């Protein structure tokens, strides 16, 4: 608390000098200024590690991927990590934890979910530039089909010319959605994405198929989006250059919305296929969506039983040596400024 009061006082003093407001705004994204703050706030933290999570990396604005991260923001964060943190591969962190060896202060590992093409085209050049290791969790069907099953509705909303869509969430209560403007389509997309992660998988597939037929005139498995997802060649190239490849299931289904036997198949087969394609062990797993309702004790145990050395959720927070290695927490890279990002990293 004293640290935070001191930093707040410095910010107020900065605002009071001529040109101080502009200087203060600039310092919100200055790597050196934020790095000094980070060292000050993080010095009393327990030894552990921060696990960063990223999804899409965007070269420009895309309202249909509001959860994506601008490339410039990623570049600033990676520069910050390079200068002020110890960035280790997930393999090295887990090996140290297994052996009971301490982790370095301000330890960070970087992860990218799903297997989007921009991980290769936009993020990988920066990782190579700063010589930073990372883990990329890929979904098998997304590589095969060129789109995540959970992104088919997103694609349909972007492409359709229809002004309405009917969704039969229950047999007696069809939901009518307005699609007459982009703002309306984005509202519909937000509502549907939440609904589709909270229902049984069979029901989700039925609804996605109905939406796809109404809006695109085809079945979900017929949807192809060029250049959206990684290719196997790109995955193999990354695996050969300081990138650890992890599994993210076969279909990106919410595992707790599947019968346990089917969830186990998603876990085990994603590992088997990746190892066969890459000719190397695949030892790390990410739960699709990763929220509390997406992970159960039974699913967690199946991941460990499958032979994975770690698994990560999207629950926010830092990890200590005592954290369950099959329920690791992650920090979302999407923050308004580097200053707010630093405060989030240090729990201030």
Buried (B, 14 or more C-beta within 10 A) or exposed (E): EEBEEEBEEEBEEBBEEEEBEEBBBEBBBBBEBBBEBBBBBBEEBEEBBBBBBBBBBBEEEEEBBEEBBBBEBBBBBBBBBBEBBEBBBBBBBBEBBEEEEEBBEBBBBBBBBBBBBBBBBBBBEBBEEBEBBBBBBBBBBBBEBBBBBBBBBBBBBBEBEBEEBEBEBEEEEEBEBEBEEEEBBBBBBEEBBEBBBEBEBEBBBEBBBBBBEBBBEEEBEEBEBEEBBBBEEBBBBBBEEBBBBBBBBBBBBBBBBBEBEBBBBBBBBBBBBBBEBBEEBBBBBBBBBBBEEBBBEEBBEBBBEBBBBBBBBBBEBBBBBEBEBBBBBBBBBBBEBBBBBBBBBBEB
